[in-house]
Amino acid sequence: MPYEEKSAWVMGVLAVGTYTGYLVVILGRAGDTPLAEVPYVAALLWALGISIVASIVLHTLVASFGPKDARKKDQRDREINRFGEHIGQSFVVIGGVAALGMSMAELDYFWIANAVYLAFVLSAILGSTARIVAYRRGFHSW
């Protein structure tokens, strides 16, 4: 399995795992309280921090246990990476537009922040999935 595919797996699994952990914490705190009143900032920052640190650690481990030339990218790797990034970025745009609309509608910060975070998570999942599928099933540039 190429390093870039392993990297896509790491990013996809981390996105799902940290977001799931965040949801468990937030929903656990909610109880009878409306979601918009749940303290979310610290949990969101912890989820982001854990995701970043875990990504660095896991990428370092993947790189250190692979062959020395495993991180070299060829043209196919670059095209697959670009393909995955283009697909994943669509959710960043959707999240930005959603956050803009939510702020104009003067919704609570909770909903705006969570919409942006969800957009980032979906972007990572979709981009990683696109790269994994391209590696597994083949990639044909247009």
Disulfide bonds with the S-S distance in Angstrom:
none
